[in-house]
Amino acid sequence: MPIEDLAGKVAVITGGASGIGRALADAFAAEGMKLVLADVEAPALDQAVQDLRDQGHQVMGVITDVTSPDSVTALADDVFAAHGAVHVLCNNAGVGPPSAKVWATTANDWRWTFSVNVFGVAHGVQAFVPRMLASGEPGVVVNTSSPDGPISPMPQASVYACTKAAVTVLTECLDAQLTADGATVRASVFYPSGKGLLDTGLWTSDRNRPDVLARERPRDTPAMTVAALHARGIPIQPLDELARLVVDGIRDGRFVMILPSDQTGATLRTRLDKVLRNENPTEVHELG
Ligand SMILES: NC(=O)c1ccc[n+]([C@@H]2O[C@H](COP(=O)([O-])OP(=O)(O)OC[C@H]3O[C@@H](n4cnc5c(N)ncnc54)[C@H](O)[C@@H]3O)[C@@H](O)[C@H]2O)c1
């Protein structure tokens, strides 16, 4: 459902304290939206809320763990009590687990990554969509996926790719159901991508990993960093361009939000051709 005038509307962003979520907050604030940032990392959340308030924006911060249905329901309670409506829900919180071969990915790696990246999105949908529908206001649920999974999975990050494929399918089903019901709320899938690396906290996701789902074995390769990859000549994709894409996508009522690129089309066509030839469309490509 297009929402042409965003001024005064309410946006909730999970994982809003850093990286892409923070860039979305800046872009929505520039449109005059009322913001709710939800994040598990308290110091970063406090800082983001303070920065936005200092710039004169209306923003509240709610400590939220998206892996907990109770925590996300409490978030929805707070938001509807404060604002009475939600027009844009960005289920954006996500983590990147250690890379490992599928057979070497440990149970806690699977559990942690799915609990944030997939269950976190499902909890957001369950806590907010019934109330968004009941309000009668126009709304959109923007779920952050990744090209790594539904478009072109990186086998070396297999568990992450699996979660993002799940987010895309969840969102396609959700939007199909809302459309079939003639609802005033729709869903969109957002693919952060572009002409290079995204310099966000995803590379240090372990900072938010709970002890109960701790690594079962130390990593056997050094952690890759944005700086190291950038030093190999890979450019950095500006996050504000991605956030702008989401604002434009909400205004235009786009289901898919992805920066235009010839590479995406070529990748999808090559994959389709391989599937139709009964071949595996996925191959290992090293970064940089
Ligand atoms: N960085 C990339 O290259 C890239 C590419 C495509 C998609 N994405 C996706 O973008 C989204 C945002 O990631 P980012 O790159 O900005 O990383 P980030 O680490 O900067 O932001 C993720 C945010 O999620 C929060 N978070 C983590 N666990 C949480 C939990 N249990 N409950 C609530 N909040 C939690 C973190 O504190 C952080 O603020 C993720 O879904 C990620 O998978 C990232």
The ligand as a Gaussian input file, in Angstrom:
#p B3LYP/6-31G(d) Opt

LIG

0 1
 N       25.672000      -5.454000       6.349000
 C       25.380000      -6.122000       5.248000
 O       26.244000      -6.403000       4.397000
 C       23.963000      -6.566000       5.006000
 C       23.589000      -6.975000       3.721000
 C       22.296000      -7.407000       3.495000
 C       21.391000      -7.446000       4.557000
 N       21.773000      -7.041000       5.807000
 C       20.782000      -7.097000       6.882000
 O       20.560000      -5.775000       7.359000
 C       20.018000      -5.855000       8.686000
 C       20.713000      -4.840000       9.568000
 O       22.068000      -5.276000       9.765000
 P       23.310000      -4.282000       9.708000
 O       24.167000      -4.722000       8.571000
 O       22.859000      -2.873000       9.780000
 O       24.086000      -4.722000      11.057000
 P       24.179000      -3.966000      12.471000
 O       24.826000      -4.930000      13.410000
 O       24.812000      -2.638000      12.287000
 O       22.651000      -3.757000      12.854000
 C       21.857000      -4.805000      13.367000
 C       21.155000      -4.317000      14.614000
 O       20.357000      -5.404000      15.128000
 C       20.491000      -5.387000      16.544000
 N       20.176000      -6.713000      17.091000
 C       20.938000      -7.839000      17.072000
 N       20.319000      -8.839000      17.734000
 C       19.125000      -8.324000      18.167000
 C       18.044000      -8.864000      18.905000
 N       18.052000     -10.132000      19.363000
 N       16.976000      -8.060000      19.170000
 C       16.969000      -6.758000      18.750000
 N       17.976000      -6.201000      18.057000
 C       19.040000      -6.970000      17.768000
 C       21.934000      -4.966000      16.779000
 O       22.153000      -4.497000      18.101000
 C       22.134000      -3.913000      15.711000
 O       21.806000      -2.611000      16.187000
 C       20.193000      -7.305000       9.125000
 O       18.952000      -7.982000       9.005000
 C       21.192000      -7.852000       8.129000
 O       21.078000      -9.244000       7.987000
 C       23.033000      -6.584000       6.052000

